Amino acid sequence: MVKKNFLGGFCAVGMLILPQIVVRGQQVTSPNTEKTNIIFILADDMGYCDLACYGNKYIETPNIDKLAATGTSFTQCYAGSGISSPSRCALMTGRNTGNTTIRDNFCTAGGIEGLKGTKTIRRMHLLPNDTTIATVLSSAGYRTCLVNKWHLDGFNSEATPLNRGFDEFYGWLISTTYSNDPYYYPYWRFNNEKLENVKENEGDKHIKHNTDLSTEDAIKFINRNKENPFFLYLAYDAPHEPYIIDETVWYEDETWDMNTKRYAALITHMDRAIGRLLAELDRLGLRENTMVIFASDNGAAKQAPLAELGCKGSLRGMKGQLYEGGIRVPFIVNQPGKVPVQTLNNIIYFPDVMPTLATVANATDKLPQTLNGINILPLFYGKQMNTDNRLLYWEFPGKQCAARKGDWKVVTINKDAPLELYNIKEDMTESVNLADKYPEMVAAFEKEMRRMRVPTPNWPLPGEF
């Protein structure tokens, strides 16, 4: 019989062994003799269908579309979570939310207490023993830089990117709340360890948009390191709410309300900034030796014009949920002459990024012994590999959980609800729940999911401690 309270039964398990996925034996030599530069661009709360190359009919994204048209696009990429901090933690550490240090934006115990507005909350942060992509690539001789959003420091001022593997950092931190206030035209911004003023925005002026500030910082970093291998993690704020941008020229003739125009403009403005970045790579002669990856950290938020602009297409759910609309994201890889033009249906997710980039850098010997992700670099270079016969796992501890394996997915977004079962290949919209028809499949999923989760003191569940 299928448990009627999956999360309740699931939460009672004790310490379990993390399944080991060995990545050191999967090394694929990068096709160039030089070390390949890596730029990972991450949008914030951008829906799966917000890009024209992913089917959007309203929002202009010519530069990202060109990346897709001249590179590899994945149709079944999943973020690390349905919200920011745990998704970025999965991206940075190669672990899913059953095993990461950060599993939700706020924790129920542990962490550090602080304020969100006037509300007291707790946040967890990356620990010194958490190996990040930056840690791995730095050890392989790469100069590493994070531009803009970290969101893995919680309220700990000693958990900055500079303390977790990055050589350079330009942007804002949760632990210094005013460093990104106001959100898109900030007056304060970190220059490595130093918090500086953006003079142009003094007195709440809207002169320097954060997307432009971030792009300028990224371009400066590339110019300083054009003779060295580098890893640039460019984490834009766009199009996260509140939707604040004064430049909406692309959509002035539309009859949409201003919220819709600004949402679309934030994406198109980011696309223009990405075009500037790519043009600088061309100018410096670095384009062919630089792998550029673009993705979003999770699906579109409820504040987004979901219906008006078709942000999530036909997908069910949104940011904060483990339905497809909350975790399926665009993922584009581009490197002229190296990455072929192709669209792939392989199932991949954020924990795969760390072992893959380590392989690009010939640094797999620097990886932790166990990860949830696998090296998918062969797919980037036009080779075939099976990525679907494994369990992908997500959770918001004690509240939601989901897993995908092959064509099938189970999910529950309510604490006391049983698992729902969907054949994603035939039912991408998660419309027909087949749990009652295939109870043995649900039971098999549940068994595998129990093995995937390791208890955490920051999100203690009943019966664990």
N, C-alpha and C positions, 0 to 999 in steps of 0.2 A: 504494500500500500504506500502511496505517496504521502509524505508527512504534510499535515495541514498547516503546520507552522514551521516552515523550513528554517528560517533564521533562528528561531528559538532552539530547535534541535541542533542545528549547525553550530550555534554559539557555545554549546556545552563541551566541545572537544578540548582536550588538553594540548600540550606541546607536541607538535608534529614535525617530522623531518622535511625540510624543503627539498623537493625533487631536484636532483642535480642535472643540469644541462651543460655538458662539457662543450666549450667553445674553442679550446686551444687546438683541437685537432681539425678545425674547419677552416684553417687559414687559406685564403685565396689571395695570391699576390696581386697587388695593384698593377694594372697594365702599363704604368709608366715607370721609368727608372728613378725619377725624382719623387720626393714625398709629395703627396697630393694635398693641396690646401682644402680646407673644409669650411663651408659656410652653412649653418643651419638657421633658417629663418622661421620663426614661429609667430603666427597670428594669435590673437586672444579672443575667444568666444566667436569665432567665425564658423558659420554653418557649413555643412558638407556640400551644399549646393549654392554657395555664395559666389563661386567663380564661374565665369562663362565657360571655361573648359570643363567644368563639372555640371553644366546644364543650365546655369542661370541666364535668364533672358533680359535682365534689367541692369545689372551692375557691370560697369566697364572695368575689365582687368586685363588689358592687352599684354603687359609685361609678364605676368604670371602665366597667362595663356600661352605665350611664346615659350616659356620654360617647359610647359607641358607638351607643346607641339613639336619641340625639338629634343625631348627627353623621355623619361619614363614616368607614367602616371599609374598609381595604384587605386583601384576602385574599392578595395576592401581593407583599408587601413583603419586601425582603431587606436584612439588616444589611450593614455595610461589611466584616465578616469574621466568622469563627467564634469569635473571642476578643476580649477587651476593648480593648487599646490600639489595634490597627489598625482595629477597627470604629469607635471613637470618633474616630480620626484622619480616616477617610473622612467621618464625619458632620460634623466641624468644618471640613474643608478642601474638600469637594466633589470629591475625587479618589478613585479606587479604589486597591486595594492593588498594582496594577502601577505606580503613579505616586506614591504617598504617601511622605512621609518615614518613617513608621512602618508596617512591613509584617508585624510579628510582635511578640509580647510581648518576646522576647529577640532580639538581633541577633548575627550571627556575626562581625562585624568592626565597627570604628568605635564609635559610641556612647560610653558611659562604663561602666567596670567597677564592679560593686558586689556586694552579697551578697543572696541570697534564702535566708533561713535561714542555713545554713552553707555553701551552695554559691555559688561565684563565677560571676556571669553578666554579660552586657553588655546594656544597654538603650539604645534611641535615644529622642530627645525631639524635640518640635516645634521648628523653627528660627525665628529672628526674622523671616525672610523668608517664612514660611508664613502666608498670609492665612487667618484664621479667620472663622467666622460673626460672632464678637464684634467682630473688627476692622471688618468691613463695617457692622454695625449701629451700632457706636459712631460711625463716621464719618457716619452718617445721623441722629445726634442721639439715639440710644437710650442709656439707662442699662443697662449689661450686667452680669449677675451669674451666677457659677457657684456652686451649692451642692452640696457634698459631694465627689464623685469626679471627678478630672481624669484621671489615669492617662496623661498625655501629657508628663510631665516627666522620665520615666526616672530617672536618678540625677543630673540636673542641677538644682540648686537655683535656677538662674536661668531656668528654663523653666516658671515657674508660670503659672496663668491670668492673673495681673496683668501678666505680661510678654508675653502673647499676646492682648491685646485686651479682656480683661474689666476692668471698673471695680471690681468687688467680688468677693471670694472667701471662702467659709466652708466648711471641710471638711478634707480630708487630702491628702497628697502621697506619692508613692513615695519621693521623695528625702529625706523625713523619715519614716523607717519607723515610729517610735513614735507618729506623729500619728493613726494609726488602729489602735492596739493597746490593749486588745482590740477585735476587729473591730466588734462591734455595740454595745458599751457603752464608748466611748473615754474616756480620761482627758485626752487632749490633742486640741486642735482649732484649726485656723487661723481667726483673725478677721482677714481680709485678710493683712497681712504678719506679724502677731503670733501666736505660738503660745501659746494659753491653756489653762488647766486647766478641765475639766468637773468642778466640785467635787462634784457629786452622785455621780459614779462613782469618787471617790477610794477607794483600798484595794480595787479590783476589785469595787466594789458595782455592782449591776445596777439603776440607778434611771432614767437617761436613755438610752433606746434611740436609736441613731443615726438611725433613720427619723424619730423625733419631733424630735430636734435639727435635722435638715435641714429639716423642715417649718416649725418655728418660725423658722429663719433665713430661709426663703423668704417667709413671711408678713410678717416684719419688713421685708424688702427691698421688698415690694409696697407696704406702708404708707408707707415713706419716699419712694416714687416714684409715688404714686397720681396726682400731677398731671403726670407726665412719661411719655413713651413708654418702655417698658422691655422688655428681653429677659432672661428668667429661664431658665437651663438648670439644671434640678433633677435631678441624677443620683444616684438612690438606690443603696444597696448591695444592697438586697433583690432577689431571694432568694439572692444569692451565698453559697456555703458559706464557713465553717462555719455551720450552721443554728442560730443562737443567738438565742433570744427566750424570755423567761419567760412571756409572755402567750399562752396557747394556748386561751383560753376557748371559741373558736369550734368547737373540735374535741375537747373533753374526752370527749364521749360516743362518739367513734369508737374502733374496735379497732386502729387503726394503731399502728405503733411510734412512738417519740418523734421520730425523724428525720423521718418523714412528717408528723407533726403540726406540727413546727416549720417545715418547709418551707412547708406550707400557711398557717400562721399568719403567717409573714413576708410573704407576698403579701397576705393579708387585712388585716394591720396596715398595710401600705403603702397599700392601697385606702382604708382609713379615714382615713389621713393626707391622701390626695388629696381626699377628701371635705371635710376641714377647709379645705384650700386653696381649693377651689371655693366653699365657703360664705363665705370671707373676700372673694373676688372679688364675690360677690353683695352682701355687706354694704356694700362700698365702691362699689357701682354700676359696677363695671368689667367685669362678665361679658360683656356684649354687644360690648365693644370689645377683648376679649382672645381671641386664638386659642390654644387649648390643644391640644397634640399629645402623644400617649403612644405609646411604643415600648419595645422591649427591645434590648439591645446585641448579643445573639446568642442561640442556643438554650440549652436546659437542659443542665446539666452531668451527667456520669456519676454524681455523688454524689446527684443528685436522685432522688426516687421516681418514676422515669419510667413504670414499669408500673403502680404502685399508683394514681397520680393521673392517668395519661394525659397527662403534660406535653407530649409532642410529637405526640400523636395517632397517626396512621399513618405519620408521616414517618420516613424513614431517617436515621440519624446523630444527632449531638448536638454540644454545644459542642466546639470544636477541630477539627471536620470541615466540609468544604464540601458535604456532602450537605444536603438540605433541612432536616433537623432541626437542623443547626448554624447555618444562616444565614437561614431564613425566620422572620420575626418579626411580631407584631401591630403595626399602625400605625393609630392613631385620631386624627382631626382634629375639633375641636369649636369652634364659635363661634355662639351662638344668633342666629338671624336672618340669618346670612351663609353658614354652611356647611350645606348641606341634609342631610337624612337619606337616606343611600344606602350601599350596599355595592358596592365596585368591585373588579373583577378585573384592573385595569391592573397591569402589572409596573413596580414602582418600587424604588429602593434608596437607601441613605443618602447617596451623593453628590448626590442630587437636592435634599436639604434646603437646602443653602447657597444655590443660585440661587433656590430658591422663597421662602425667607425674605427674601432680598434684594429680591425683587419685592414682597413684602408691605410692606416698608419703603420702597419706591420708591428703592432704593439699588443698582440693577443696574450703575450706572456705577462702583461701587466694587469690582466683582468682578475677579478675575484674568482675563486674556485667554482662558485655556484651562481648562476643567473637564471632568470626566467625567460630571457630573450635568447634568440639564436642569430647567428651570422647570416644575413640575407644578401650579402654583397654579390653573390653569383647572379641574383635577379637583376641587380643594377647593371651588370655587364652583359646581359642578354642570354645568360645560361638558365637552364631549367632546374628547379628544385621543388620539392614538396614541402610546403610550409603549413599545410592544412590539417595534418594528422597529429595534432597536439592540442592541449587544452589551454585556451586563453582565459584569464580569470580577472574579475574586478569585484571590488566590494566597497561599500560605505559601511564600516563596522557596525553590526547590529541593526542596520536599516535597509540596505539594499545589497544584492549580489547578482552576478551574472557570469556566464561562461559560454565560450564558443568553441566548437570542435567540428571541423568539416562543415557540412551544410547546416548543422544544428546549433541552436542556441537556447539556453535556459536563462530566465531572468525573473526576479521579483523586485519591485520597488517599494513594497510595503512590508513593514516589520512582521506582521502576523499572517502574511499571505503565502500560499504555496508557490512553488516554482511554476512558471509558465514555460511552455516548450514551443519553439518555432523552427520551421525549416526555412532558413534565411535565403537559400538559393531559390526557392519557389515563392517565398513570402517575405520579401525584404521589408515590407511595411509592418510586420509583426501583427497581423490582423487575425490569424486563425491559431488559437491556442490548442496544441495537440497533446497536452499533458495527459489528459484522460485516455486518449487513444493509445499512447505509448508509455505507460507507467514504468516499464522496465528501463526505458531509455532515461527517464528522469532520475530513477534510482541510481543508474550508472553514473550520470553526471554528478549527482549528490556525493557519491562515494569519492569520485576524483577531486571534487571541490574541497572536500574535507582534508585531503592530503595536501592541498595547495596552500592552506592557511597556516601561518605561524602566529600564535598569540602575541599580543603587545601590551605592555603596561600603560601605554598612552590611550588605548581604546579597549579597556578590559571588558570582556563579555562574561555573562553569567557562567560560573563553573570553571573558569580558566585558572584563577589564582586562589 
